[in-house]
């Protein structure tokens, strides 16, 4: 399924899956690292899924978002 960017702010960007049952969030942490979170609802066809990683750069965070958009974590 496709993801659409639904929030685009300086410190937070979020994408929502086309069925509304999953989101990917990228945010800058207080320590200047970046957190990327994948959250799929219990109601989703494939059930609940959650993943969270921190990386050192915005570029690495965006790469992780791209990877999860193409192939969500399992």
mmCIF file of the N, C-alpha and C atoms, coordinates in Angstrom:
data_MODEL
# 
_entry.id   MODEL 
# 
loop_
_atom_site.group_PDB 
_atom_site.id 
_atom_site.type_symbol 
_atom_site.label_atom_id 
_atom_site.label_alt_id 
_atom_site.label_comp_id 
_atom_site.label_asym_id 
_atom_site.label_entity_id 
_atom_site.label_seq_id 
_atom_site.pdbx_PDB_ins_code 
_atom_site.Cartn_x 
_atom_site.Cartn_y 
_atom_site.Cartn_z 
_atom_site.occupancy 
_atom_site.B_iso_or_equiv 
_atom_site.pdbx_formal_charge 
_atom_site.auth_seq_id 
_atom_site.auth_comp_id 
_atom_site.auth_asym_id 
_atom_site.auth_atom_id 
_atom_site.pdbx_PDB_model_num 
ATOM 1   N N  . UNK A 1 1  ? 0.825  -1.175 0.000  1.00 0.00 ? 1  UNK A N  1 
ATOM 2   C CA . UNK A 1 1  ? 0.000  0.000  0.000  1.00 0.00 ? 1  UNK A CA 1 
ATOM 3   C C  . UNK A 1 1  ? 0.873  1.242  0.000  1.00 0.00 ? 1  UNK A C  1 
ATOM 4   N N  . UNK A 1 2  ? 0.295  2.318  -0.441 1.00 0.00 ? 2  UNK A N  1 
ATOM 5   C CA . UNK A 1 2  ? 0.999  3.588  -0.525 1.00 0.00 ? 2  UNK A CA 1 
ATOM 6   C C  . UNK A 1 2  ? 0.916  4.365  0.791  1.00 0.00 ? 2  UNK A C  1 
ATOM 7   N N  . UNK A 1 3  ? 1.920  5.197  1.029  1.00 0.00 ? 3  UNK A N  1 
ATOM 8   C CA . UNK A 1 3  ? 1.939  6.106  2.170  1.00 0.00 ? 3  UNK A CA 1 
ATOM 9   C C  . UNK A 1 3  ? 1.902  7.536  1.652  1.00 0.00 ? 3  UNK A C  1 
ATOM 10  N N  . UNK A 1 4  ? 1.144  8.382  2.329  1.00 0.00 ? 4  UNK A N  1 
ATOM 11  C CA . UNK A 1 4  ? 1.052  9.795  1.991  1.00 0.00 ? 4  UNK A CA 1 
ATOM 12  C C  . UNK A 1 4  ? 1.591  10.621 3.155  1.00 0.00 ? 4  UNK A C  1 
ATOM 13  N N  . UNK A 1 5  ? 2.384  11.635 2.844  1.00 0.00 ? 5  UNK A N  1 
ATOM 14  C CA . UNK A 1 5  ? 2.890  12.531 3.886  1.00 0.00 ? 5  UNK A CA 1 
ATOM 15  C C  . UNK A 1 5  ? 1.710  13.340 4.430  1.00 0.00 ? 5  UNK A C  1 
ATOM 16  N N  . UNK A 1 6  ? 1.431  13.204 5.725  1.00 0.00 ? 6  UNK A N  1 
ATOM 17  C CA . UNK A 1 6  ? 0.270  13.861 6.319  1.00 0.00 ? 6  UNK A CA 1 
ATOM 18  C C  . UNK A 1 6  ? 0.655  14.946 7.318  1.00 0.00 ? 6  UNK A C  1 
ATOM 19  N N  . UNK A 1 7  ? 1.895  14.939 7.789  1.00 0.00 ? 7  UNK A N  1 
ATOM 20  C CA . UNK A 1 7  ? 2.408  15.989 8.667  1.00 0.00 ? 7  UNK A CA 1 
ATOM 21  C C  . UNK A 1 7  ? 3.814  16.320 8.196  1.00 0.00 ? 7  UNK A C  1 
ATOM 22  N N  . UNK A 1 8  ? 4.087  17.607 8.051  1.00 0.00 ? 8  UNK A N  1 
ATOM 23  C CA . UNK A 1 8  ? 5.413  18.016 7.607  1.00 0.00 ? 8  UNK A CA 1 
ATOM 24  C C  . UNK A 1 8  ? 5.793  19.295 8.342  1.00 0.00 ? 8  UNK A C  1 
ATOM 25  N N  . UNK A 1 9  ? 6.445  19.121 9.484  1.00 0.00 ? 9  UNK A N  1 
ATOM 26  C CA . UNK A 1 9  ? 6.874  20.237 10.318 1.00 0.00 ? 9  UNK A CA 1 
ATOM 27  C C  . UNK A 1 9  ? 8.386  20.155 10.487 1.00 0.00 ? 9  UNK A C  1 
ATOM 28  N N  . UNK A 1 10 ? 8.977  21.183 11.040 1.00 0.00 ? 10 UNK A N  1 
ATOM 29  C CA . UNK A 1 10 ? 10.429 21.242 11.185 1.00 0.00 ? 10 UNK A CA 1 
ATOM 30  C C  . UNK A 1 10 ? 10.996 20.052 11.959 1.00 0.00 ? 10 UNK A C  1 
ATOM 31  N N  . UNK A 1 11 ? 10.336 19.651 13.034 1.00 0.00 ? 11 UNK A N  1 
ATOM 32  C CA . UNK A 1 11 ? 10.864 18.599 13.906 1.00 0.00 ? 11 UNK A CA 1 
ATOM 33  C C  . UNK A 1 11 ? 10.132 17.269 13.768 1.00 0.00 ? 11 UNK A C  1 
ATOM 34  N N  . UNK A 1 12 ? 9.078  17.222 12.955 1.00 0.00 ? 12 UNK A N  1 
ATOM 35  C CA . UNK A 1 12 ? 8.256  16.015 12.858 1.00 0.00 ? 12 UNK A CA 1 
ATOM 36  C C  . UNK A 1 12 ? 7.676  15.868 11.459 1.00 0.00 ? 12 UNK A C  1 
ATOM 37  N N  . UNK A 1 13 ? 7.851  14.690 10.881 1.00 0.00 ? 13 UNK A N  1 
ATOM 38  C CA . UNK A 1 13 ? 7.227  14.355 9.603  1.00 0.00 ? 13 UNK A CA 1 
ATOM 39  C C  . UNK A 1 13 ? 6.538  13.008 9.793  1.00 0.00 ? 13 UNK A C  1 
ATOM 40  N N  . UNK A 1 14 ? 5.311  12.892 9.276  1.00 0.00 ? 14 UNK A N  1 
ATOM 41  C CA . UNK A 1 14 ? 4.569  11.633 9.418  1.00 0.00 ? 14 UNK A CA 1 
ATOM 42  C C  . UNK A 1 14 ? 3.910  11.268 8.097  1.00 0.00 ? 14 UNK A C  1 
ATOM 43  N N  . UNK A 1 15 ? 3.916  9.970  7.810  1.00 0.00 ? 15 UNK A N  1 
ATOM 44  C CA . UNK A 1 15 ? 3.252  9.416  6.635  1.00 0.00 ? 15 UNK A CA 1 
ATOM 45  C C  . UNK A 1 15 ? 2.166  8.473  7.122  1.00 0.00 ? 15 UNK A C  1 
ATOM 46  N N  . UNK A 1 16 ? 1.029  8.489  6.450  1.00 0.00 ? 16 UNK A N  1 
ATOM 47  C CA . UNK A 1 16 ? -0.090 7.606  6.788  1.00 0.00 ? 16 UNK A CA 1 
ATOM 48  C C  . UNK A 1 16 ? -0.357 6.693  5.600  1.00 0.00 ? 16 UNK A C  1 
ATOM 49  N N  . UNK A 1 17 ? -0.509 5.416  5.895  1.00 0.00 ? 17 UNK A N  1 
ATOM 50  C CA . UNK A 1 17 ? -0.798 4.438  4.846  1.00 0.00 ? 17 UNK A CA 1 
ATOM 51  C C  . UNK A 1 17 ? -2.180 4.690  4.265  1.00 0.00 ? 17 UNK A C  1 
ATOM 52  N N  . UNK A 1 18 ? -2.385 4.368  3.008  1.00 0.00 ? 18 UNK A N  1 
ATOM 53  C CA . UNK A 1 18 ? -3.626 4.699  2.306  1.00 0.00 ? 18 UNK A CA 1 
ATOM 54  C C  . UNK A 1 18 ? -4.871 4.117  2.964  1.00 0.00 ? 18 UNK A C  1 
ATOM 55  N N  . UNK A 1 19 ? -4.764 3.009  3.692  1.00 0.00 ? 19 UNK A N  1 
ATOM 56  C CA . UNK A 1 19 ? -5.929 2.445  4.377  1.00 0.00 ? 19 UNK A CA 1 
ATOM 57  C C  . UNK A 1 19 ? -6.127 3.044  5.772  1.00 0.00 ? 19 UNK A C  1 
ATOM 58  N N  . UNK A 1 20 ? -5.197 3.912  6.203  1.00 0.00 ? 20 UNK A N  1 
ATOM 59  C CA . UNK A 1 20 ? -5.298 4.570  7.499  1.00 0.00 ? 20 UNK A CA 1 
ATOM 60  C C  . UNK A 1 20 ? -4.888 3.719  8.681  1.00 0.00 ? 20 UNK A C  1 
ATOM 61  N N  . UNK A 1 21 ? -4.435 2.495  8.440  1.00 0.00 ? 21 UNK A N  1 
ATOM 62  C CA . UNK A 1 21 ? -4.122 1.573  9.533  1.00 0.00 ? 21 UNK A CA 1 
ATOM 63  C C  . UNK A 1 21 ? -2.656 1.545  9.959  1.00 0.00 ? 21 UNK A C  1 
ATOM 64  N N  . UNK A 1 22 ? -1.820 2.395  9.355  1.00 0.00 ? 22 UNK A N  1 
ATOM 65  C CA . UNK A 1 22 ? -0.405 2.413  9.735  1.00 0.00 ? 22 UNK A CA 1 
ATOM 66  C C  . UNK A 1 22 ? 0.165  3.804  9.499  1.00 0.00 ? 22 UNK A C  1 
ATOM 67  N N  . UNK A 1 23 ? 1.134  4.167  10.341 1.00 0.00 ? 23 UNK A N  1 
ATOM 68  C CA . UNK A 1 23 ? 1.848  5.433  10.175 1.00 0.00 ? 23 UNK A CA 1 
ATOM 69  C C  . UNK A 1 23 ? 3.338  5.209  10.363 1.00 0.00 ? 23 UNK A C  1 
ATOM 70  N N  . UNK A 1 24 ? 4.110  6.070  9.729  1.00 0.00 ? 24 UNK A N  1 
ATOM 71  C CA . UNK A 1 24 ? 5.552  6.133  9.944  1.00 0.00 ? 24 UNK A CA 1 
ATOM 72  C C  . UNK A 1 24 ? 5.846  7.556  10.368 1.00 0.00 ? 24 UNK A C  1 
ATOM 73  N N  . UNK A 1 25 ? 6.563  7.714  11.473 1.00 0.00 ? 25 UNK A N  1 
ATOM 74  C CA . UNK A 1 25 ? 6.864  9.041  12.013 1.00 0.00 ? 25 UNK A CA 1 
ATOM 75  C C  . UNK A 1 25 ? 8.367  9.210  12.135 1.00 0.00 ? 25 UNK A C  1 
ATOM 76  N N  . UNK A 1 26 ? 8.868  10.337 11.668 1.00 0.00 ? 26 UNK A N  1 
ATOM 77  C CA . UNK A 1 26 ? 10.274 10.710 11.788 1.00 0.00 ? 26 UNK A CA 1 
ATOM 78  C C  . UNK A 1 26 ? 10.323 11.993 12.616 1.00 0.00 ? 26 UNK A C  1 
ATOM 79  N N  . UNK A 1 27 ? 11.134 11.990 13.675 1.00 0.00 ? 27 UNK A N  1 
ATOM 80  C CA . UNK A 1 27 ? 11.233 13.201 14.495 1.00 0.00 ? 27 UNK A CA 1 
ATOM 81  C C  . UNK A 1 27 ? 12.646 13.377 15.025 1.00 0.00 ? 27 UNK A C  1 
ATOM 82  N N  . UNK A 1 28 ? 13.000 14.628 15.224 1.00 0.00 ? 28 UNK A N  1 
ATOM 83  C CA . UNK A 1 28 ? 14.292 14.955 15.833 1.00 0.00 ? 28 UNK A CA 1 
ATOM 84  C C  . UNK A 1 28 ? 14.136 14.860 17.342 1.00 0.00 ? 28 UNK A C  1 
ATOM 85  N N  . UNK A 1 29 ? 15.060 14.151 17.979 1.00 0.00 ? 29 UNK A N  1 
ATOM 86  C CA . UNK A 1 29 ? 15.039 14.016 19.436 1.00 0.00 ? 29 UNK A CA 1 
ATOM 87  C C  . UNK A 1 29 ? 15.783 15.168 20.093 1.00 0.00 ? 29 UNK A C  1 
ATOM 88  N N  . UNK A 1 30 ? 15.642 15.309 21.387 1.00 0.00 ? 30 UNK A N  1 
ATOM 89  C CA . UNK A 1 30 ? 16.312 16.372 22.139 1.00 0.00 ? 30 UNK A CA 1 
ATOM 90  C C  . UNK A 1 30 ? 17.836 16.268 22.061 1.00 0.00 ? 30 UNK A C  1 
ATOM 91  N N  . UNK A 1 31 ? 18.360 15.049 21.843 1.00 0.00 ? 31 UNK A N  1 
ATOM 92  C CA . UNK A 1 31 ? 19.813 14.852 21.749 1.00 0.00 ? 31 UNK A CA 1 
ATOM 93  C C  . UNK A 1 31 ? 20.332 15.010 20.314 1.00 0.00 ? 31 UNK A C  1 
ATOM 94  N N  . UNK A 1 32 ? 19.494 15.537 19.414 1.00 0.00 ? 32 UNK A N  1 
ATOM 95  C CA . UNK A 1 32 ? 19.810 15.777 18.003 1.00 0.00 ? 32 UNK A CA 1 
ATOM 96  C C  . UNK A 1 32 ? 19.973 14.510 17.177 1.00 0.00 ? 32 UNK A C  1 
ATOM 97  N N  . UNK A 1 33 ? 19.594 13.376 17.719 1.00 0.00 ? 33 UNK A N  1 
ATOM 98  C CA . UNK A 1 33 ? 19.482 12.161 16.912 1.00 0.00 ? 33 UNK A CA 1 
ATOM 99  C C  . UNK A 1 33 ? 18.078 12.140 16.336 1.00 0.00 ? 33 UNK A C  1 
ATOM 100 N N  . UNK A 1 34 ? 17.776 11.163 15.501 1.00 0.00 ? 34 UNK A N  1 
ATOM 101 C CA . UNK A 1 34 ? 16.473 11.074 14.858 1.00 0.00 ? 34 UNK A CA 1 
ATOM 102 C C  . UNK A 1 34 ? 15.819 9.736  15.183 1.00 0.00 ? 34 UNK A C  1 
ATOM 103 N N  . UNK A 1 35 ? 14.542 9.795  15.480 1.00 0.00 ? 35 UNK A N  1 
ATOM 104 C CA . UNK A 1 35 ? 13.764 8.594  15.783 1.00 0.00 ? 35 UNK A CA 1 
ATOM 105 C C  . UNK A 1 35 ? 12.805 8.337  14.629 1.00 0.00 ? 35 UNK A C  1 
ATOM 106 N N  . UNK A 1 36 ? 12.703 7.071  14.252 1.00 0.00 ? 36 UNK A N  1 
ATOM 107 C CA . UNK A 1 36 ? 11.751 6.652  13.228 1.00 0.00 ? 36 UNK A CA 1 
ATOM 108 C C  . UNK A 1 36 ? 10.896 5.548  13.835 1.00 0.00 ? 36 UNK A C  1 
ATOM 109 N N  . UNK A 1 37 ? 9.578  5.726  13.727 1.00 0.00 ? 37 UNK A N  1 
ATOM 110 C CA . UNK A 1 37 ? 8.637  4.783  14.332 1.00 0.00 ? 37 UNK A CA 1 
ATOM 111 C C  . UNK A 1 37 ? 7.620  4.317  13.300 1.00 0.00 ? 37 UNK A C  1 
ATOM 112 N N  . UNK A 1 38 ? 7.422  3.001  13.235 1.00 0.00 ? 38 UNK A N  1 
ATOM 113 C CA . UNK A 1 38 ? 6.385  2.405  12.399 1.00 0.00 ? 38 UNK A CA 1 
ATOM 114 C C  . UNK A 1 38 ? 5.320  1.851  13.341 1.00 0.00 ? 38 UNK A C  1 
ATOM 115 N N  . UNK A 1 39 ? 4.065  2.229  13.128 1.00 0.00 ? 39 UNK A N  1 
ATOM 116 C CA . UNK A 1 39 ? 2.985  1.795  14.008 1.00 0.00 ? 39 UNK A CA 1 
ATOM 117 C C  . UNK A 1 39 ? 1.798  1.345  13.160 1.00 0.00 ? 39 UNK A C  1 
ATOM 118 N N  . UNK A 1 40 ? 1.475  0.082  13.285 1.00 0.00 ? 40 UNK A N  1 
ATOM 119 C CA . UNK A 1 40 ? 0.339  -0.494 12.571 1.00 0.00 ? 40 UNK A CA 1 
ATOM 120 C C  . UNK A 1 40 ? -0.708 -0.911 13.596 1.00 0.00 ? 40 UNK A C  1 
ATOM 121 N N  . UNK A 1 41 ? -1.937 -0.482 13.393 1.00 0.00 ? 41 UNK A N  1 
ATOM 122 C CA . UNK A 1 41 ? -3.025 -0.712 14.343 1.00 0.00 ? 41 UNK A CA 1 
ATOM 123 C C  . UNK A 1 41 ? -3.415 -2.185 14.467 1.00 0.00 ? 41 UNK A C  1 
ATOM 124 N N  . UNK A 1 42 ? -3.997 -2.521 15.588 1.00 0.00 ? 42 UNK A N  1 
ATOM 125 C CA . UNK A 1 42 ? -4.532 -3.877 15.805 1.00 0.00 ? 42 UNK A CA 1 
ATOM 126 C C  . UNK A 1 42 ? -5.564 -4.227 14.736 1.00 0.00 ? 42 UNK A C  1 
ATOM 127 N N  . UNK A 1 43 ? -6.320 -3.224 14.287 1.00 0.00 ? 43 UNK A N  1 
ATOM 128 C CA . UNK A 1 43 ? -7.396 -3.453 13.329 1.00 0.00 ? 43 UNK A CA 1 
ATOM 129 C C  . UNK A 1 43 ? -6.888 -3.728 11.914 1.00 0.00 ? 43 UNK A C  1 
ATOM 130 N N  . UNK A 1 44 ? -5.620 -3.533 11.666 1.00 0.00 ? 44 UNK A N  1 
ATOM 131 C CA . UNK A 1 44 ? -5.069 -3.752 10.331 1.00 0.00 ? 44 UNK A CA 1 
ATOM 132 C C  . UNK A 1 44 ? -5.241 -5.206 9.923  1.00 0.00 ? 44 UNK A C  1 
ATOM 133 N N  . UNK A 1 45 ? -5.354 -5.418 8.629  1.00 0.00 ? 45 UNK A N  1 
ATOM 134 C CA . UNK A 1 45 ? -5.558 -6.765 8.092  1.00 0.00 ? 45 UNK A CA 1 
ATOM 135 C C  . UNK A 1 45 ? -4.491 -7.744 8.587  1.00 0.00 ? 45 UNK A C  1 
ATOM 136 N N  . UNK A 1 46 ? -3.246 -7.276 8.675  1.00 0.00 ? 46 UNK A N  1 
ATOM 137 C CA . UNK A 1 46 ? -2.145 -8.135 9.130  1.00 0.00 ? 46 UNK A CA 1 
ATOM 138 C C  . UNK A 1 46 ? -1.927 -8.077 10.635 1.00 0.00 ? 46 UNK A C  1 
ATOM 139 N N  . UNK A 1 47 ? -2.790 -7.348 11.359 1.00 0.00 ? 47 UNK A N  1 
ATOM 140 C CA . UNK A 1 47 ? -2.649 -7.249 12.805 1.00 0.00 ? 47 UNK A CA 1 
ATOM 141 C C  . UNK A 1 47 ? -1.645 -6.186 13.219 1.00 0.00 ? 47 UNK A C  1 
ATOM 142 N N  . UNK A 1 48 ? -1.387 -6.106 14.502 1.00 0.00 ? 48 UNK A N  1 
ATOM 143 C CA . UNK A 1 48 ? -0.533 -5.082 15.120 1.00 0.00 ? 48 UNK A CA 1 
ATOM 144 C C  . UNK A 1 48 ? 0.921  -5.289 14.767 1.00 0.00 ? 48 UNK A C  1 
ATOM 145 N N  . UNK A 1 49 ? 1.619  -4.177 14.494 1.00 0.00 ? 49 UNK A N  1 
ATOM 146 C CA . UNK A 1 49 ? 3.067  -4.211 14.257 1.00 0.00 ? 49 UNK A CA 1 
ATOM 147 C C  . UNK A 1 49 ? 3.644  -2.887 14.746 1.00 0.00 ? 49 UNK A C  1 
ATOM 148 N N  . UNK A 1 50 ? 4.812  -2.942 15.371 1.00 0.00 ? 50 UNK A N  1 
ATOM 149 C CA . UNK A 1 50 ? 5.449  -1.736 15.875 1.00 0.00 ? 50 UNK A CA 1 
ATOM 150 C C  . UNK A 1 50 ? 6.960  -1.890 15.743 1.00 0.00 ? 50 UNK A C  1 
ATOM 151 N N  . UNK A 1 51 ? 7.608  -0.832 15.265 1.00 0.00 ? 51 UNK A N  1 
ATOM 152 C CA . UNK A 1 51 ? 9.069  -0.822 15.192 1.00 0.00 ? 51 UNK A CA 1 
ATOM 153 C C  . UNK A 1 51 ? 9.545  0.581  15.516 1.00 0.00 ? 51 UNK A C  1 
ATOM 154 N N  . UNK A 1 52 ? 10.722 0.682  16.152 1.00 0.00 ? 52 UNK A N  1 
ATOM 155 C CA . UNK A 1 52 ? 11.277 1.975  16.549 1.00 0.00 ? 52 UNK A CA 1 
ATOM 156 C C  . UNK A 1 52 ? 12.791 1.883  16.456 1.00 0.00 ? 52 UNK A C  1 
ATOM 157 N N  . UNK A 1 53 ? 13.385 2.848  15.767 1.00 0.00 ? 53 UNK A N  1 
ATOM 158 C CA . UNK A 1 53 ? 14.844 2.901  15.673 1.00 0.00 ? 53 UNK A CA 1 
ATOM 159 C C  . UNK A 1 53 ? 15.299 4.341  15.795 1.00 0.00 ? 53 UNK A C  1 
ATOM 160 N N  . UNK A 1 54 ? 16.495 4.530  16.339 1.00 0.00 ? 54 UNK A N  1 
ATOM 161 C CA . UNK A 1 54 ? 17.113 5.850  16.352 1.00 0.00 ? 54 UNK A CA 1 
ATOM 162 C C  . UNK A 1 54 ? 18.378 5.795  15.507 1.00 0.00 ? 54 UNK A C  1 
ATOM 163 N N  . UNK A 1 55 ? 18.639 6.899  14.810 1.00 0.00 ? 55 UNK A N  1 
ATOM 164 C CA . UNK A 1 55 ? 19.814 7.007  13.940 1.00 0.00 ? 55 UNK A CA 1 
ATOM 165 C C  . UNK A 1 55 ? 20.442 8.379  14.157 1.00 0.00 ? 55 UNK A C  1 
ATOM 166 N N  . UNK A 1 56 ? 21.662 8.549  13.673 1.00 0.00 ? 56 UNK A N  1 
ATOM 167 C CA . UNK A 1 56 ? 22.426 9.765  13.951 1.00 0.00 ? 56 UNK A CA 1 
ATOM 168 C C  . UNK A 1 56 ? 22.141 10.939 13.023 1.00 0.00 ? 56 UNK A C  1 
ATOM 169 N N  . UNK A 1 57 ? 21.593 10.691 11.824 1.00 0.00 ? 57 UNK A N  1 
ATOM 170 C CA . UNK A 1 57 ? 21.418 11.780 10.871 1.00 0.00 ? 57 UNK A CA 1 
ATOM 171 C C  . UNK A 1 57 ? 20.028 11.773 10.244 1.00 0.00 ? 57 UNK A C  1 
ATOM 172 N N  . UNK A 1 58 ? 19.612 12.923 9.759  1.00 0.00 ? 58 UNK A N  1 
ATOM 173 C CA . UNK A 1 58 ? 18.333 13.037 9.053  1.00 0.00 ? 58 UNK A CA 1 
ATOM 174 C C  . UNK A 1 58 ? 18.351 12.161 7.799  1.00 0.00 ? 58 UNK A C  1 
ATOM 175 N N  . UNK A 1 59 ? 19.487 12.132 7.108  1.00 0.00 ? 59 UNK A N  1 
ATOM 176 C CA . UNK A 1 59 ? 19.607 11.316 5.901  1.00 0.00 ? 59 UNK A CA 1 
ATOM 177 C C  . UNK A 1 59 ? 19.381 9.834  6.215  1.00 0.00 ? 59 UNK A C  1 
ATOM 178 N N  . UNK A 1 60 ? 19.984 9.331  7.279  1.00 0.00 ? 60 UNK A N  1 
ATOM 179 C CA . UNK A 1 60 ? 19.791 7.937  7.672  1.00 0.00 ? 60 UNK A CA 1 
ATOM 180 C C  . UNK A 1 60 ? 18.336 7.678  8.053  1.00 0.00 ? 60 UNK A C  1 
ATOM 181 N N  . UNK A 1 61 ? 17.712 8.641  8.715  1.00 0.00 ? 61 UNK A N  1 
ATOM 182 C CA . UNK A 1 61 ? 16.302 8.502  9.090  1.00 0.00 ? 61 UNK A CA 1 
ATOM 183 C C  . UNK A 1 61 ? 15.415 8.442  7.853  1.00 0.00 ? 61 UNK A C  1 
ATOM 184 N N  . UNK A 1 62 ? 15.679 9.310  6.877  1.00 0.00 ? 62 UNK A N  1 
ATOM 185 C CA . UNK A 1 62 ? 14.886 9.301  5.644  1.00 0.00 ? 62 UNK A CA 1 
ATOM 186 C C  . UNK A 1 62 ? 15.085 8.004  4.868  1.00 0.00 ? 62 UNK A C  1 
ATOM 187 N N  . UNK A 1 63 ? 16.297 7.462  4.883  1.00 0.00 ? 63 UNK A N  1 
ATOM 188 C CA . UNK A 1 63 ? 16.554 6.164  4.238  1.00 0.00 ? 63 UNK A CA 1 
ATOM 189 C C  . UNK A 1 63 ? 15.734 5.069  4.903  1.00 0.00 ? 63 UNK A C  1 
ATOM 190 N N  . UNK A 1 64 ? 15.645 5.097  6.231  1.00 0.00 ? 64 UNK A N  1 
ATOM 191 C CA . UNK A 1 64 ? 14.868 4.106  6.963  1.00 0.00 ? 64 UNK A CA 1 
ATOM 192 C C  . UNK A 1 64 ? 13.385 4.254  6.642  1.00 0.00 ? 64 UNK A C  1 
ATOM 193 N N  . UNK A 1 65 ? 12.893 5.481  6.591  1.00 0.00 ? 65 UNK A N  1 
ATOM 194 C CA . UNK A 1 65 ? 11.491 5.717  6.213  1.00 0.00 ? 65 UNK A CA 1 
ATOM 195 C C  . UNK A 1 65 ? 11.223 5.132  4.830  1.00 0.00 ? 65 UNK A C  1 
ATOM 196 N N  . UNK A 1 66 ? 12.094 5.407  3.867  1.00 0.00 ? 66 UNK A N  1 
ATOM 197 C CA . UNK A 1 66 ? 11.914 4.872  2.506  1.00 0.00 ? 66 UNK A CA 1 
ATOM 198 C C  . UNK A 1 66 ? 11.867 3.352  2.506  1.00 0.00 ? 66 UNK A C  1 
ATOM 199 N N  . UNK A 1 67 ? 12.755 2.748  3.287  1.00 0.00 ? 67 UNK A N  1 
ATOM 200 C CA . UNK A 1 67 ? 12.788 1.280  3.358  1.00 0.00 ? 67 UNK A CA 1 
ATOM 201 C C  . UNK A 1 67 ? 11.496 0.737  3.953  1.00 0.00 ? 67 UNK A C  1 
ATOM 202 N N  . UNK A 1 68 ? 11.003 1.348  5.028  1.00 0.00 ? 68 UNK A N  1 
ATOM 203 C CA . UNK A 1 68 ? 9.778  0.879  5.665  1.00 0.00 ? 68 UNK A CA 1 
ATOM 204 C C  . UNK A 1 68 ? 8.553  1.151  4.831  1.00 0.00 ? 68 UNK A C  1 
ATOM 205 N N  . UNK A 1 69 ? 8.567  2.239  4.044  1.00 0.00 ? 69 UNK A N  1 
ATOM 206 C CA . UNK A 1 69 ? 7.439  2.490  3.138  1.00 0.00 ? 69 UNK A CA 1 
ATOM 207 C C  . UNK A 1 69 ? 7.370  1.404  2.065  1.00 0.00 ? 69 UNK A C  1 
ATOM 208 N N  . UNK A 1 70 ? 8.524  0.978  1.572  1.00 0.00 ? 70 UNK A N  1 
ATOM 209 C CA . UNK A 1 70 ? 8.581  -0.043 0.531  1.00 0.00 ? 70 UNK A CA 1 
ATOM 210 C C  . UNK A 1 70 ? 8.323  -1.440 1.073  1.00 0.00 ? 70 UNK A C  1 
ATOM 211 N N  . UNK A 1 71 ? 8.823  -1.702 2.282  1.00 0.00 ? 71 UNK A N  1 
ATOM 212 C CA . UNK A 1 71 ? 8.717  -3.046 2.880  1.00 0.00 ? 71 UNK A CA 1 
ATOM 213 C C  . UNK A 1 71 ? 8.588  -2.895 4.396  1.00 0.00 ? 71 UNK A C  1 
ATOM 214 N N  . UNK A 1 72 ? 7.364  -2.751 4.896  1.00 0.00 ? 72 UNK A N  1 
ATOM 215 C CA . UNK A 1 72 ? 7.162  -2.530 6.345  1.00 0.00 ? 72 UNK A CA 1 
ATOM 216 C C  . UNK A 1 72 ? 7.822  -3.619 7.192  1.00 0.00 ? 72 UNK A C  1 
ATOM 217 N N  . UNK A 1 73 ? 8.299  -3.226 8.372  1.00 0.00 ? 73 UNK A N  1 
ATOM 218 C CA . UNK A 1 73 ? 8.921  -4.211 9.271  1.00 0.00 ? 73 UNK A CA 1 
ATOM 219 C C  . UNK A 1 73 ? 7.928  -5.286 9.678  1.00 0.00 ? 73 UNK A C  1 
ATOM 220 N N  . UNK A 1 74 ? 8.438  -6.473 9.915  1.00 0.00 ? 74 UNK A N  1 
ATOM 221 C CA . UNK A 1 74 ? 7.574  -7.587 10.321 1.00 0.00 ? 74 UNK A CA 1 
ATOM 222 C C  . UNK A 1 74 ? 7.973  -8.117 11.668 1.00 0.00 ? 74 UNK A C  1 
# 
